[in-house]
């Protein structure tokens, strides 16, 4: 364990050194990804593996180790460019790769640090922990905006615990970010089941499929999975660079776990006749969609339903607007309630995402074959928002905080659920609403709360000043985002 700790501290201390040169966590993580990948390819090329993974000899790890100074910098830039042209996973890792470390002496020291470690023989959990730690630090670095690709790991773990994926099934994420849902599902499958040889092979090569349109984020996801022992160094890329919403790929999956990007509009930049940059709202005209809209979240909900096998199950994080927006929103909600069994909604607190002011929910629904009768009989709500306070630094969301929700969800058999709410226990957080009750609501709104908000009624028990300040900031930012949407439409 001491060896692990020393590697982690080395990795971190070097990042601190580079920050003085203006190299942020994201840039550092990127360079580290290239170098660890090259070093592992080198380790695989030697006994006992003797595998050639497609890296040309003039651009391999040994070629990098031999050079110093300006010669090293020139060679490194050429190496990144050439490897980005190669096929499969290799090319995806090096797509649009650039050198962000301007000081050749520091680049050499980084190469030296990576060289000192045998990465292939190191346990997947150790490599994975180092990399996940870097991703989390990167997400915290608000200036880089990387937080938008990072879902709180406690929430992901809880969603996977409710879904209980089974071996031999496929798992997809149409906006996979750095691969958090895949890794949590992988960990769950390894921990919960005694996998045989065939199941292990399926888990490593055929279980996961994702989309990520941002090249840098896709690179981090591929490396994250690879370090956790998912996929092969010379295998196909499991993460497509295509925009999942453009078309139905035709592939169908057993599970979809996702947190599609926040921000309501899909937009495409173009240059107008005056040479100025403008944004055009993207509406996806798809035969399989119930409603045509430029609301990205509603499009992702529709797309996720398309991706599921008729026996498939989904758990997806969506912002509040999906639950109450009229027009296309109402159409999508009605269709979802009718054609799938939308059985659970977890209302999430603010202060758990790196994007501020986000009010979100986790929706759980099971796909079904076509039927005249609606499939949803009741929607179960768990209100983990009212009177709950979390902050990223002082009081982050932990897996333990969601244990009561998981127990109420009853993953072993969700048809044996018991409400904790009643007329006698109005503070109960777990409550059921029938299909008829929801359809009778204005715009078929799923935006339901019933617990009394203490901050509105009890002046003696006001939250701490920093909590209050945080709430005010969150509300102002949420308001600003709404105004930006309105301004964009004008």
C-alpha positions as CSV (number, residue, x, y, z in Angstrom):
1,X,0.0,0.0,0.0
2,X,2.9,2.3,0.7
3,X,4.1,2.0,-2.9
4,X,0.6,3.2,-4.0
5,X,0.6,6.1,-1.7
6,X,4.1,7.2,-2.9
7,X,2.9,7.0,-6.6
8,X,-0.2,9.1,-5.7
9,X,1.8,11.7,-3.8
10,X,4.4,11.9,-6.7
11,X,1.6,12.4,-9.3
12,X,0.1,15.2,-7.2
13,X,3.3,16.9,-6.2
14,X,4.3,17.1,-9.9
15,X,1.0,18.6,-10.8
16,X,1.6,21.4,-8.2
17,X,4.9,22.1,-9.7
18,X,3.4,22.5,-13.2
19,X,0.6,24.7,-11.9
20,X,3.2,27.4,-11.2
21,X,3.8,27.4,-15.0
22,X,0.1,27.9,-15.6
23,X,-0.6,24.2,-16.5
24,X,-4.0,23.3,-14.9
25,X,-5.2,19.9,-13.7
26,X,-7.0,19.3,-17.0
27,X,-3.9,19.9,-19.1
28,X,-1.7,17.9,-16.7
29,X,-4.2,15.0,-16.8
30,X,-4.2,15.1,-20.6
31,X,-0.4,14.8,-20.8
32,X,-0.3,12.2,-18.1
33,X,-2.9,10.2,-20.1
34,X,-0.7,10.2,-23.2
35,X,2.5,9.2,-21.4
36,X,0.9,6.4,-19.2
37,X,-0.7,5.0,-22.3
38,X,2.7,5.0,-24.2
39,X,4.5,3.5,-21.2
40,X,1.9,0.7,-20.9
41,X,2.1,0.0,-24.6
42,X,5.9,-0.3,-24.1
43,X,5.4,-2.7,-21.2
44,X,3.0,-4.9,-23.3
45,X,5.6,-5.1,-26.1
46,X,8.1,-6.9,-23.8
47,X,8.0,-10.4,-22.3
48,X,5.8,-12.1,-21.2
49,X,3.2,-10.3,-23.3
50,X,5.2,-9.6,-26.5
51,X,2.3,-7.7,-28.0
52,X,2.6,-5.1,-30.7
53,X,-0.2,-2.6,-30.2
54,X,0.3,-0.6,-33.4
55,X,2.6,2.2,-32.2
56,X,5.3,2.9,-34.8
57,X,8.8,2.3,-33.5
58,X,9.9,5.9,-34.2
59,X,7.1,7.2,-31.9
60,X,7.2,4.7,-29.1
61,X,8.1,5.2,-25.4
62,X,11.8,4.4,-25.9
63,X,12.0,7.2,-28.6
64,X,10.7,9.6,-26.1
65,X,13.0,8.6,-23.3
66,X,16.2,9.1,-25.3
67,X,15.7,12.8,-26.0
68,X,16.2,16.0,-24.0
69,X,15.6,19.8,-24.3
70,X,14.3,21.3,-27.5
71,X,14.8,18.0,-29.4
72,X,12.4,16.3,-26.9
73,X,9.8,19.0,-27.3
74,X,9.8,18.8,-31.2
75,X,9.7,15.0,-31.1
76,X,6.8,14.9,-28.6
77,X,4.7,17.3,-30.7
78,X,5.3,15.2,-33.8
79,X,4.5,12.0,-31.8
80,X,1.1,13.3,-30.6
81,X,0.2,14.4,-34.1
82,X,1.1,11.1,-35.8
83,X,-0.5,8.9,-33.2
84,X,-3.8,10.8,-33.5
85,X,-4.0,9.6,-37.1
86,X,-4.0,5.9,-36.1
87,X,-7.2,3.8,-36.0
88,X,-9.3,2.4,-33.1
89,X,-8.7,3.2,-29.4
90,X,-5.1,4.4,-30.0
91,X,-6.3,7.1,-32.4
92,X,-9.1,8.1,-30.1
93,X,-6.7,8.6,-27.1
94,X,-4.5,10.9,-29.2
95,X,-7.2,12.7,-31.2
96,X,-6.5,16.5,-31.3
97,X,-3.6,15.9,-28.9
98,X,-1.4,18.9,-28.1
99,X,1.6,19.5,-25.9
100,X,0.7,21.8,-23.0
101,X,4.0,21.6,-21.1
102,X,6.2,24.4,-22.6
103,X,9.3,23.7,-20.4
104,X,11.2,20.7,-21.9
105,X,13.0,20.1,-18.6
106,X,9.6,19.6,-16.8
107,X,8.3,17.4,-19.7
108,X,11.4,15.2,-19.2
109,X,10.8,15.0,-15.5
110,X,7.2,13.9,-16.1
111,X,8.4,11.2,-18.5
112,X,10.9,10.1,-16.0
113,X,8.2,9.9,-13.2
114,X,5.9,7.8,-15.5
115,X,8.9,5.6,-16.4
116,X,9.7,4.7,-12.8
117,X,6.4,2.8,-12.4
118,X,5.3,-0.6,-13.9
119,X,1.7,0.2,-14.8
120,X,0.6,-3.0,-16.4
121,X,1.4,-5.1,-13.3
122,X,-0.2,-2.6,-10.9
123,X,-3.7,-3.6,-9.7
124,X,-6.6,-2.1,-11.7
125,X,-8.1,-0.7,-8.5
126,X,-4.8,1.2,-7.7
127,X,-4.4,2.6,-11.2
128,X,-8.1,3.4,-11.3
129,X,-8.0,5.2,-7.9
130,X,-5.1,7.4,-9.0
131,X,-6.9,8.4,-12.2
132,X,-10.3,8.9,-10.6
133,X,-8.6,11.1,-7.9
134,X,-7.2,13.2,-10.7
135,X,-10.5,13.5,-12.5
136,X,-12.2,14.6,-9.3
137,X,-9.6,17.3,-8.6
138,X,-10.0,18.4,-12.2
139,X,-13.8,18.7,-11.8
140,X,-13.2,20.8,-8.6
141,X,-11.1,23.2,-10.7
142,X,-14.1,25.5,-11.5
143,X,-12.1,27.6,-14.0
144,X,-11.6,24.7,-16.4
145,X,-15.4,23.9,-16.6
146,X,-14.5,20.2,-16.3
147,X,-17.1,19.8,-13.5
148,X,-19.9,19.6,-16.1
149,X,-18.6,16.2,-17.2
150,X,-18.4,14.9,-13.6
151,X,-21.5,13.4,-11.9
152,X,-21.1,13.0,-8.1
153,X,-19.8,9.5,-7.6
154,X,-22.0,8.9,-4.5
155,X,-25.1,9.5,-6.7
156,X,-23.8,7.2,-9.5
157,X,-23.1,4.5,-7.0
158,X,-26.6,4.7,-5.5
159,X,-28.3,4.6,-9.0
160,X,-26.2,1.5,-9.9
161,X,-27.1,-0.1,-6.5
162,X,-30.8,0.4,-7.4
163,X,-30.5,-0.9,-10.9
164,X,-28.5,-4.0,-9.9
165,X,-27.1,-4.7,-13.4
166,X,-26.6,-8.4,-14.1
167,X,-23.6,-10.2,-15.8
168,X,-23.9,-10.8,-19.6
169,X,-26.0,-7.6,-20.1
170,X,-25.1,-4.5,-22.0
171,X,-24.8,-1.0,-20.4
172,X,-24.9,2.2,-22.4
173,X,-24.5,6.0,-21.7
174,X,-25.2,8.4,-24.6
175,X,-23.3,11.3,-22.9
176,X,-20.7,9.4,-20.9
177,X,-18.4,12.2,-19.8
178,X,-15.4,10.6,-18.1
179,X,-17.1,7.2,-17.7
180,X,-18.4,7.4,-14.1
181,X,-21.5,5.2,-14.7
182,X,-19.5,2.5,-16.5
183,X,-16.9,2.3,-13.7
184,X,-19.5,2.1,-11.0
185,X,-21.4,-0.6,-12.9
186,X,-18.2,-2.5,-13.5
187,X,-17.3,-2.3,-9.7
188,X,-20.8,-3.5,-8.8
189,X,-20.7,-6.5,-11.2
190,X,-17.2,-7.6,-9.9
191,X,-18.2,-7.2,-6.2
192,X,-21.7,-8.8,-6.4
193,X,-21.2,-11.8,-8.6
194,X,-18.7,-14.7,-8.8
195,X,-18.1,-14.2,-12.5
196,X,-16.9,-17.1,-14.7
197,X,-14.4,-16.8,-17.5
198,X,-17.1,-16.1,-20.2
199,X,-18.8,-13.4,-18.0
200,X,-15.4,-11.8,-17.3
201,X,-14.6,-11.6,-21.0
202,X,-18.1,-10.2,-21.8
203,X,-17.6,-7.6,-19.0
204,X,-14.2,-6.5,-20.3
205,X,-15.0,-6.4,-24.0
206,X,-18.8,-6.3,-24.7
207,X,-20.7,-4.7,-21.8
208,X,-20.1,-1.0,-22.3
209,X,-21.0,1.4,-25.1
210,X,-21.0,5.2,-24.9
211,X,-20.9,8.5,-26.8
212,X,-18.9,11.6,-25.9
213,X,-18.6,14.4,-28.4
214,X,-15.8,16.4,-26.6
215,X,-12.5,14.9,-27.7
216,X,-10.7,15.7,-24.5
217,X,-13.4,14.2,-22.3
218,X,-13.7,11.1,-24.5
219,X,-9.9,10.6,-24.1
220,X,-10.2,10.8,-20.3
221,X,-13.1,8.3,-20.4
222,X,-11.2,5.8,-22.5
223,X,-8.1,6.0,-20.3
224,X,-10.2,5.8,-17.2
225,X,-11.9,2.6,-18.4
226,X,-8.6,1.1,-19.7
227,X,-6.9,1.7,-16.4
228,X,-9.8,-0.1,-14.7
229,X,-9.2,-3.1,-17.0
230,X,-12.1,-2.4,-19.4
231,X,-11.2,-2.9,-23.1
232,X,-7.9,-3.7,-24.7
233,X,-5.0,-1.3,-25.5
234,X,-5.2,-2.4,-29.2
235,X,-9.0,-3.0,-29.2
236,X,-11.9,-1.1,-30.6
237,X,-12.9,2.2,-28.9
238,X,-16.1,1.6,-26.9
239,X,-16.9,5.3,-26.9
240,X,-18.1,6.9,-30.1
241,X,-17.3,10.5,-30.9
242,X,-20.7,10.9,-32.6
243,X,-23.5,13.1,-31.3
244,X,-25.9,10.4,-30.0
245,X,-29.0,12.6,-30.7
246,X,-28.4,13.0,-34.4
247,X,-29.8,9.5,-35.3
248,X,-30.9,6.2,-33.9
249,X,-27.8,4.0,-34.2
250,X,-30.1,0.9,-34.2
251,X,-28.3,-0.6,-31.2
252,X,-30.4,-1.7,-28.3
253,X,-29.2,-2.1,-24.7
254,X,-30.3,-3.8,-21.4
255,X,-29.4,-0.8,-19.3
256,X,-28.9,2.9,-19.9
257,X,-27.4,4.9,-17.1
258,X,-26.8,8.6,-17.9
259,X,-26.5,12.2,-16.7
260,X,-26.9,14.1,-20.0
261,X,-25.3,17.6,-20.1
262,X,-27.1,20.4,-18.3
263,X,-28.1,23.4,-20.4
264,X,-31.4,23.3,-22.1
265,X,-30.6,24.1,-25.7
266,X,-28.7,22.1,-28.4
267,X,-27.0,24.6,-30.6
268,X,-24.6,24.6,-33.6
269,X,-22.2,27.5,-34.3
270,X,-22.1,28.9,-37.8
271,X,-20.7,32.1,-39.5
272,X,-23.3,34.5,-41.0
273,X,-22.9,36.6,-44.1
274,X,-21.2,39.4,-42.1
275,X,-18.6,37.0,-40.9
276,X,-19.9,37.0,-37.3
277,X,-20.4,33.8,-35.2
278,X,-24.0,32.9,-34.6
279,X,-25.7,30.0,-32.9
280,X,-28.5,28.1,-34.5
281,X,-30.8,26.0,-32.2
282,X,-30.6,22.4,-33.2
283,X,-33.8,20.5,-33.5
284,X,-33.5,16.8,-34.2
285,X,-36.1,15.6,-36.6
286,X,-36.4,11.9,-35.7
287,X,-39.2,9.5,-36.6
288,X,-38.7,7.7,-33.2
289,X,-39.2,10.9,-31.2
290,X,-42.6,11.8,-29.7
291,X,-41.9,15.5,-29.9
292,X,-39.6,17.8,-31.9
293,X,-37.9,20.3,-29.7
294,X,-34.6,22.1,-29.2
295,X,-34.7,21.2,-25.5
296,X,-31.6,18.9,-25.1
297,X,-32.8,17.1,-22.0
298,X,-36.2,16.2,-23.5
299,X,-34.3,14.9,-26.6
300,X,-32.0,12.8,-24.4
301,X,-35.0,11.3,-22.5
302,X,-36.6,10.3,-25.9
303,X,-33.3,9.0,-27.2
304,X,-32.6,6.9,-24.1
305,X,-36.1,5.3,-24.4
306,X,-35.3,4.4,-28.1
307,X,-31.9,2.8,-27.0
308,X,-33.5,0.3,-24.6
309,X,-34.5,-3.2,-25.5
310,X,-38.2,-3.9,-24.8
311,X,-36.9,-5.4,-21.5
312,X,-34.4,-2.6,-20.9
313,X,-34.1,-0.4,-17.9
314,X,-33.0,3.2,-17.5
315,X,-31.8,5.5,-14.8
316,X,-31.2,9.1,-15.9
317,X,-30.4,12.4,-14.2
318,X,-32.5,15.3,-15.5
319,X,-33.0,18.9,-14.4
320,X,-36.4,20.0,-13.0
321,X,-37.6,21.5,-16.3
322,X,-38.1,18.0,-17.7
323,X,-40.7,17.4,-15.0
324,X,-42.8,20.5,-15.5
325,X,-42.2,22.2,-18.9
326,X,-45.2,22.5,-21.1
327,X,-45.6,21.8,-24.9
328,X,-43.1,19.1,-25.9
329,X,-42.3,18.5,-22.3
330,X,-45.9,17.5,-21.6
331,X,-46.0,15.2,-24.7
332,X,-42.8,13.4,-23.6
333,X,-44.0,12.9,-20.1
334,X,-47.4,11.5,-21.2
335,X,-45.7,9.1,-23.7
336,X,-43.1,8.0,-21.1
337,X,-45.8,7.3,-18.6
338,X,-47.8,5.3,-21.2
339,X,-45.2,3.4,-23.1
340,X,-42.7,2.6,-20.2
341,X,-43.1,1.9,-16.5
342,X,-41.8,5.2,-15.0
343,X,-41.7,3.9,-11.5
344,X,-39.3,6.1,-9.4
345,X,-38.2,9.7,-9.2
346,X,-35.5,10.7,-6.7
347,X,-35.6,14.5,-6.0
348,X,-32.0,15.6,-5.6
349,X,-30.8,18.5,-3.4
350,X,-28.8,21.5,-4.7
351,X,-25.2,21.9,-3.9
352,X,-24.0,18.4,-5.1
353,X,-23.1,19.3,-8.7
354,X,-20.1,21.4,-9.9
355,X,-22.5,23.4,-12.0
356,X,-24.2,25.9,-9.6
357,X,-27.9,26.3,-9.1
358,X,-28.8,22.9,-10.6
359,X,-32.0,21.4,-9.4
360,X,-32.1,17.8,-10.7
361,X,-33.7,14.4,-10.3
362,X,-33.0,10.8,-11.1
363,X,-35.7,9.1,-13.2
364,X,-36.0,5.3,-13.2
365,X,-38.1,3.7,-15.9
366,X,-38.4,0.2,-17.5
367,X,-39.2,-0.1,-21.2
368,X,-42.1,-2.3,-22.3
369,X,-43.6,-3.7,-25.5
370,X,-46.4,-1.9,-27.2
371,X,-49.7,-2.0,-25.3
372,X,-53.1,-0.3,-25.4
373,X,-53.1,0.2,-21.6
374,X,-50.5,2.6,-20.0
375,X,-47.6,0.7,-18.4
376,X,-47.1,3.1,-15.5
377,X,-49.4,2.3,-12.6
378,X,-47.8,4.5,-10.0
379,X,-44.8,6.8,-9.6
380,X,-42.8,6.5,-6.3
381,X,-41.1,9.7,-5.2
382,X,-38.2,10.1,-2.8
383,X,-37.8,13.7,-1.7
384,X,-34.1,14.1,-0.9
385,X,-34.3,17.9,-1.4
386,X,-36.7,19.5,1.0
387,X,-34.7,20.6,4.2
388,X,-31.6,18.9,2.9
389,X,-28.4,20.9,2.7
390,X,-25.2,19.8,0.9
391,X,-22.1,21.8,-0.2
392,X,-19.2,20.6,-2.4
393,X,-16.5,21.3,0.2
394,X,-17.9,21.3,3.7
395,X,-20.8,18.8,3.4
396,X,-20.5,16.8,0.2
397,X,-23.0,14.1,-0.8
398,X,-21.8,10.7,0.4
399,X,-23.1,7.2,-0.6
400,X,-24.3,6.8,3.0
401,X,-26.7,9.7,2.6
402,X,-28.6,7.8,-0.1
403,X,-28.8,4.5,1.9
404,X,-32.4,5.2,3.0
405,X,-33.4,5.9,-0.6
406,X,-31.9,2.6,-1.7
407,X,-33.7,0.7,1.1
408,X,-37.0,2.4,0.1
409,X,-36.4,1.6,-3.6
410,X,-36.2,-2.1,-2.6
411,X,-33.9,-3.2,-5.5
412,X,-34.3,-6.9,-4.7
413,X,-38.0,-6.6,-5.6
414,X,-39.4,-3.1,-6.1
415,X,-43.0,-4.5,-6.1
416,X,-42.7,-4.9,-2.3
417,X,-42.3,-1.2,-1.5
418,X,-43.8,0.5,1.6
419,X,-44.5,4.2,1.8
420,X,-42.9,6.1,4.7
421,X,-45.3,9.0,4.2
422,X,-48.8,8.9,5.6
423,X,-51.4,11.4,6.9
424,X,-49.9,10.6,10.4
425,X,-46.3,10.9,9.1
426,X,-46.4,13.9,6.7
427,X,-42.6,14.2,6.9
428,X,-42.1,10.8,5.3
429,X,-39.8,11.1,2.3
430,X,-41.1,8.1,0.3
431,X,-44.5,8.5,-1.3
432,X,-46.6,7.0,-4.1
433,X,-48.8,8.8,-6.6
434,X,-51.1,6.8,-8.9
435,X,-51.1,7.2,-12.7
436,X,-54.6,8.8,-12.5
437,X,-53.4,11.4,-9.9
438,X,-50.5,12.4,-12.2
439,X,-52.5,12.5,-15.4
440,X,-55.0,14.8,-13.6
441,X,-52.3,17.4,-12.9
442,X,-51.8,20.5,-15.0
443,X,-49.6,19.7,-18.0
444,X,-49.1,16.2,-16.5
445,X,-46.5,17.8,-14.2
446,X,-44.2,15.4,-12.3
447,X,-42.8,18.3,-10.2
448,X,-44.3,17.2,-6.9
449,X,-43.3,18.0,-3.3
450,X,-45.3,17.5,-0.1
451,X,-42.9,18.0,2.9
452,X,-43.1,21.4,4.7
453,X,-40.1,23.5,3.9
454,X,-38.7,24.5,7.3
455,X,-36.7,27.4,6.0
456,X,-40.0,29.1,4.9
457,X,-41.8,28.7,8.2
458,X,-39.4,28.4,11.1
459,X,-37.5,31.6,11.7
460,X,-35.9,30.2,14.9
461,X,-34.2,27.4,13.0
462,X,-32.7,29.3,10.1
463,X,-29.7,27.5,8.4
464,X,-26.1,28.6,9.1
465,X,-25.2,31.8,7.3
466,X,-22.9,30.0,4.9
467,X,-25.7,27.7,3.9
468,X,-28.1,30.6,3.5
469,X,-25.5,32.4,1.4
470,X,-25.1,29.3,-0.7
471,X,-28.8,28.9,-1.2
472,X,-29.1,32.6,-2.3
473,X,-26.2,32.1,-4.8
474,X,-27.8,28.9,-6.2
475,X,-31.2,30.6,-6.6
476,X,-29.7,33.7,-8.3
477,X,-27.7,31.5,-10.7
478,X,-30.7,29.3,-11.5
479,X,-32.6,32.6,-12.2
480,X,-29.8,33.9,-14.4
481,X,-29.8,30.7,-16.4
482,X,-33.5,31.1,-17.0
483,X,-33.1,34.7,-18.1
484,X,-30.3,33.6,-20.5
485,X,-32.7,31.1,-22.0
486,X,-35.3,33.8,-22.5
487,X,-32.8,36.2,-23.9
488,X,-31.6,33.6,-26.3
489,X,-35.1,33.2,-27.7
490,X,-35.7,36.9,-28.2
